[in-house]
Amino acid sequence: MKIFYDNEVDALYLGLGEETPEGVSEISEGVNLDMTPDGKLVGIEILDASRKIDIQTILSYNLVLNKKMLAM
């Protein structure tokens, strides 16, 4: 996952895949899902992000790994 934040326009983008999206679904005002033609979610865009979420929380994170998943 790649996270991009543009503080000039207060937009946050969560990139969830490398595929090129061909469609956008607005699920809430200013919250858009980028989708491939086969329905795969590849990105989430949040406009006016600082009013919807705590930006500091999303830009700093902890990674918690499941040991069972690592053994696969």
Secondary structure by P-SEA (a helix, b strand, c coil): cbbbbbcccbbbbbbcccccccccccccccbbbbbcccccccbbbbcccccccaaaaaabbbbbbccccccc
